[in-house]
């Protein structure tokens, strides 16, 4: 049965969404092509109509994963400090720790990407760069058309690195030492939000 162009495009999007989630949840080596296509509701053979290789799928799925952003702020009070604090709190939450498939790609995939290197490293670097810029805009309460200065960029880089590191450690310790895992999240959250309250 021939598939329409619209359906083919939807199938491709479904594959990318499934791969972006599953790779974050299980790692790049923990998921095969058959797992991705099954999760997308398609057959294994159909994947190669949309992607030249598994590596091409991984690169696009990693790029797609970086479309993720820190929790929406519906219902949060207006203002730069509360918006920033709410984002940090959402990132360093037990819910985010326990849902890697729907969360930050940097915390979920950085080690795998470092091992893979090559073209995937470039895709990841572009995503990290985009996240640094987006977060710097949040810190500086800038519009999407405004570029952050060097000080905002440095602040965003330091905060994001602390957040990602804390999330990685919290995930790694959660099964064996849940109290330690919670303590890591709470300590880094308190540290980062206290700095913001004191003006950086």
C-alpha positions as a Markdown table, in Angstrom:
| # | Residue | x | y | z |
|---|---|---|---|---|
| 1 | Unk | 0.0 | 0.0 | 0.0 |
| 2 | Unk | 1.4 | 3.4 | -1.1 |
| 3 | Unk | 1.8 | 5.9 | 1.7 |
| 4 | Unk | 0.9 | 9.6 | 1.0 |
| 5 | Unk | 3.5 | 12.3 | 1.3 |
| 6 | Unk | 1.8 | 13.7 | 4.4 |
| 7 | Unk | 1.7 | 10.2 | 6.0 |
| 8 | Unk | 5.4 | 9.6 | 5.2 |
| 9 | Unk | 6.3 | 13.0 | 6.7 |
| 10 | Unk | 4.3 | 12.1 | 9.8 |
| 11 | Unk | 6.0 | 8.7 | 10.0 |
| 12 | Unk | 9.4 | 10.4 | 9.9 |
| 13 | Unk | 8.4 | 12.7 | 12.7 |
| 14 | Unk | 7.0 | 9.8 | 14.8 |
| 15 | Unk | 10.4 | 8.0 | 14.3 |
| 16 | Unk | 12.3 | 11.0 | 15.4 |
| 17 | Unk | 10.2 | 11.7 | 18.4 |
| 18 | Unk | 10.4 | 8.0 | 19.5 |
| 19 | Unk | 14.2 | 7.9 | 19.0 |
| 20 | Unk | 14.8 | 11.2 | 20.8 |
| 21 | Unk | 12.9 | 9.9 | 23.8 |
| 22 | Unk | 14.2 | 6.4 | 23.8 |
| 23 | Unk | 17.9 | 7.4 | 23.4 |
| 24 | Unk | 17.5 | 9.8 | 26.3 |
| 25 | Unk | 15.9 | 7.1 | 28.4 |
| 26 | Unk | 18.2 | 4.1 | 27.6 |
| 27 | Unk | 21.3 | 5.6 | 26.0 |
| 28 | Unk | 22.6 | 5.4 | 22.5 |
| 29 | Unk | 23.8 | 1.8 | 22.8 |
| 30 | Unk | 20.7 | 0.7 | 24.8 |
| 31 | Unk | 18.3 | 1.1 | 21.9 |
| 32 | Unk | 18.2 | -0.5 | 18.5 |
| 33 | Unk | 16.4 | 0.5 | 15.3 |
| 34 | Unk | 13.7 | -2.1 | 15.9 |
| 35 | Unk | 13.0 | -0.6 | 19.3 |
| 36 | Unk | 12.6 | 2.8 | 17.8 |
| 37 | Unk | 10.3 | 1.8 | 14.9 |
| 38 | Unk | 8.2 | -0.4 | 17.2 |
| 39 | Unk | 7.7 | 2.5 | 19.6 |
| 40 | Unk | 6.7 | 4.7 | 16.6 |
| 41 | Unk | 4.2 | 2.1 | 15.5 |
| 42 | Unk | 6.1 | 1.3 | 12.3 |
| 43 | Unk | 8.0 | -1.6 | 10.9 |
| 44 | Unk | 11.8 | -2.0 | 11.1 |
| 45 | Unk | 12.3 | -1.8 | 7.3 |
| 46 | Unk | 10.4 | 1.5 | 7.1 |
| 47 | Unk | 13.1 | 3.3 | 8.9 |
| 48 | Unk | 15.5 | 3.2 | 6.0 |
| 49 | Unk | 13.0 | 5.0 | 3.7 |
| 50 | Unk | 13.5 | 8.0 | 6.0 |
| 51 | Unk | 17.1 | 7.8 | 7.2 |
| 52 | Unk | 20.2 | 6.6 | 5.3 |
| 53 | Unk | 21.6 | 4.8 | 8.4 |
| 54 | Unk | 21.2 | 4.3 | 12.1 |
| 55 | Unk | 23.9 | 7.0 | 12.6 |
| 56 | Unk | 21.8 | 9.5 | 10.6 |
| 57 | Unk | 18.8 | 8.7 | 12.8 |
| 58 | Unk | 20.9 | 9.2 | 16.0 |
| 59 | Unk | 22.2 | 12.6 | 14.8 |
| 60 | Unk | 18.7 | 13.8 | 13.9 |
| 61 | Unk | 17.2 | 12.4 | 17.1 |
| 62 | Unk | 19.9 | 14.2 | 19.2 |
| 63 | Unk | 19.2 | 17.4 | 17.4 |
| 64 | Unk | 15.4 | 16.9 | 18.0 |
| 65 | Unk | 16.0 | 16.2 | 21.7 |
| 66 | Unk | 17.5 | 19.7 | 22.0 |
| 67 | Unk | 14.1 | 21.2 | 21.1 |
| 68 | Unk | 13.3 | 20.3 | 24.7 |
| 69 | Unk | 13.2 | 23.2 | 27.1 |
| 70 | Unk | 13.0 | 23.5 | 30.9 |
| 71 | Unk | 9.4 | 23.1 | 32.1 |
| 72 | Unk | 6.7 | 25.5 | 31.0 |
| 73 | Unk | 6.1 | 28.3 | 33.4 |
| 74 | Unk | 2.3 | 28.4 | 33.3 |
| 75 | Unk | 0.9 | 29.9 | 36.5 |
| 76 | Unk | 4.3 | 31.3 | 37.6 |
| 77 | Unk | 4.5 | 34.9 | 38.7 |
| 78 | Unk | 6.0 | 37.4 | 36.3 |
| 79 | Unk | 9.5 | 38.7 | 36.7 |
| 80 | Unk | 13.0 | 37.6 | 35.8 |
| 81 | Unk | 14.0 | 36.1 | 39.2 |
| 82 | Unk | 10.9 | 34.0 | 39.7 |
| 83 | Unk | 11.0 | 32.8 | 36.1 |
| 84 | Unk | 14.7 | 31.8 | 36.4 |
| 85 | Unk | 14.2 | 30.3 | 39.8 |
| 86 | Unk | 11.2 | 28.3 | 38.5 |
| 87 | Unk | 13.2 | 26.9 | 35.7 |
| 88 | Unk | 16.1 | 25.9 | 37.9 |
| 89 | Unk | 13.6 | 24.3 | 40.3 |
| 90 | Unk | 11.9 | 22.4 | 37.5 |
| 91 | Unk | 15.2 | 21.2 | 36.2 |
| 92 | Unk | 16.5 | 20.0 | 39.6 |
| 93 | Unk | 13.3 | 18.2 | 40.5 |
| 94 | Unk | 12.7 | 14.6 | 41.3 |
| 95 | Unk | 10.2 | 14.5 | 38.4 |
| 96 | Unk | 12.9 | 15.5 | 35.9 |
| 97 | Unk | 15.5 | 13.2 | 37.5 |
| 98 | Unk | 13.0 | 10.3 | 37.2 |
| 99 | Unk | 12.0 | 11.0 | 33.5 |
| 100 | Unk | 15.1 | 11.1 | 31.4 |
| 101 | Unk | 13.2 | 10.2 | 28.2 |
| 102 | Unk | 11.3 | 13.4 | 28.4 |
| 103 | Unk | 14.1 | 15.6 | 29.8 |
| 104 | Unk | 17.3 | 17.4 | 29.1 |
| 105 | Unk | 19.4 | 15.7 | 26.4 |
| 106 | Unk | 22.7 | 17.1 | 27.8 |
| 107 | Unk | 22.2 | 15.2 | 31.1 |
| 108 | Unk | 21.0 | 12.1 | 29.4 |
| 109 | Unk | 23.4 | 11.7 | 26.5 |
| 110 | Unk | 26.6 | 13.7 | 27.1 |
| 111 | Unk | 28.8 | 10.7 | 28.0 |
| 112 | Unk | 27.5 | 8.6 | 25.1 |
| 113 | Unk | 28.2 | 11.5 | 22.7 |
| 114 | Unk | 31.7 | 12.0 | 24.1 |
| 115 | Unk | 32.4 | 8.4 | 23.4 |
| 116 | Unk | 30.9 | 8.5 | 19.9 |
| 117 | Unk | 32.6 | 11.8 | 18.8 |
| 118 | Unk | 32.6 | 12.8 | 15.2 |
| 119 | Unk | 29.5 | 14.2 | 13.5 |
| 120 | Unk | 27.4 | 13.4 | 16.6 |
| 121 | Unk | 29.7 | 15.6 | 18.7 |
| 122 | Unk | 29.0 | 18.5 | 16.4 |
| 123 | Unk | 25.2 | 18.0 | 16.5 |
| 124 | Unk | 25.5 | 17.9 | 20.3 |
| 125 | Unk | 27.7 | 21.0 | 20.5 |
| 126 | Unk | 25.2 | 22.9 | 18.4 |
| 127 | Unk | 22.4 | 21.9 | 20.8 |
| 128 | Unk | 24.5 | 22.9 | 23.9 |
| 129 | Unk | 25.3 | 26.2 | 22.3 |
| 130 | Unk | 21.7 | 26.9 | 21.6 |
| 131 | Unk | 20.8 | 26.0 | 25.2 |
| 132 | Unk | 23.4 | 28.3 | 26.6 |
| 133 | Unk | 22.1 | 31.2 | 24.5 |
| 134 | Unk | 18.5 | 30.5 | 25.4 |
| 135 | Unk | 19.3 | 30.3 | 29.1 |
| 136 | Unk | 21.4 | 33.5 | 29.0 |
| 137 | Unk | 18.4 | 35.2 | 27.5 |
| 138 | Unk | 16.2 | 34.0 | 30.4 |
| 139 | Unk | 18.8 | 35.2 | 32.9 |
| 140 | Unk | 19.0 | 38.6 | 31.2 |
| 141 | Unk | 15.3 | 38.8 | 30.5 |
| 142 | Unk | 16.2 | 39.3 | 26.8 |
| 143 | Unk | 14.0 | 38.9 | 23.8 |
| 144 | Unk | 14.6 | 36.2 | 21.2 |
| 145 | Unk | 16.2 | 38.7 | 18.9 |
| 146 | Unk | 18.7 | 39.9 | 21.5 |
| 147 | Unk | 22.1 | 38.3 | 21.9 |
| 148 | Unk | 23.4 | 38.0 | 25.5 |
| 149 | Unk | 26.7 | 39.6 | 26.3 |
| 150 | Unk | 29.8 | 37.7 | 27.5 |
| 151 | Unk | 28.9 | 38.1 | 31.2 |
| 152 | Unk | 25.4 | 36.6 | 30.7 |
| 153 | Unk | 26.8 | 33.8 | 28.5 |
| 154 | Unk | 29.4 | 33.0 | 31.3 |
| 155 | Unk | 26.6 | 33.0 | 33.9 |
| 156 | Unk | 24.4 | 30.7 | 31.8 |
| 157 | Unk | 27.3 | 28.4 | 31.1 |
| 158 | Unk | 28.1 | 28.1 | 34.8 |
| 159 | Unk | 24.5 | 27.6 | 35.9 |
| 160 | Unk | 23.7 | 25.0 | 33.2 |
| 161 | Unk | 26.9 | 23.1 | 33.9 |
| 162 | Unk | 26.0 | 22.9 | 37.6 |
| 163 | Unk | 22.4 | 21.9 | 36.8 |
| 164 | Unk | 23.4 | 19.2 | 34.3 |
| 165 | Unk | 26.1 | 17.8 | 36.7 |
| 166 | Unk | 23.7 | 17.7 | 39.6 |
| 167 | Unk | 21.1 | 15.9 | 37.5 |
| 168 | Unk | 23.6 | 13.3 | 36.3 |
| 169 | Unk | 24.8 | 12.6 | 39.8 |
| 170 | Unk | 21.3 | 12.5 | 41.2 |
| 171 | Unk | 20.3 | 9.9 | 38.5 |
| 172 | Unk | 23.4 | 7.8 | 39.1 |
| 173 | Unk | 22.7 | 7.6 | 42.9 |
| 174 | Unk | 18.9 | 7.4 | 42.9 |
| 175 | Unk | 18.5 | 3.6 | 42.9 |
| 176 | Unk | 21.0 | 2.8 | 45.7 |
| 177 | Unk | 21.0 | 6.0 | 47.7 |
| 178 | Unk | 17.7 | 7.9 | 47.2 |
| 179 | Unk | 18.4 | 10.3 | 50.1 |
| 180 | Unk | 21.7 | 11.2 | 48.6 |
| 181 | Unk | 20.1 | 11.8 | 45.2 |
| 182 | Unk | 17.5 | 14.1 | 46.7 |
| 183 | Unk | 20.2 | 15.9 | 48.7 |
| 184 | Unk | 22.2 | 16.6 | 45.6 |
| 185 | Unk | 19.2 | 18.1 | 43.8 |
| 186 | Unk | 18.2 | 20.2 | 46.9 |
| 187 | Unk | 21.7 | 21.4 | 47.6 |
| 188 | Unk | 22.5 | 22.6 | 44.1 |
| 189 | Unk | 19.0 | 24.1 | 43.8 |
| 190 | Unk | 19.5 | 26.1 | 47.0 |
| 191 | Unk | 23.0 | 27.2 | 45.9 |
| 192 | Unk | 21.9 | 28.4 | 42.5 |
| 193 | Unk | 18.6 | 30.1 | 43.6 |
| 194 | Unk | 20.4 | 31.8 | 46.5 |
| 195 | Unk | 23.0 | 33.3 | 44.1 |
| 196 | Unk | 20.2 | 34.6 | 42.0 |
| 197 | Unk | 18.4 | 36.1 | 45.0 |
| 198 | Unk | 21.7 | 37.8 | 45.9 |
| 199 | Unk | 22.0 | 39.2 | 42.4 |
| 200 | Unk | 24.4 | 36.5 | 40.9 |
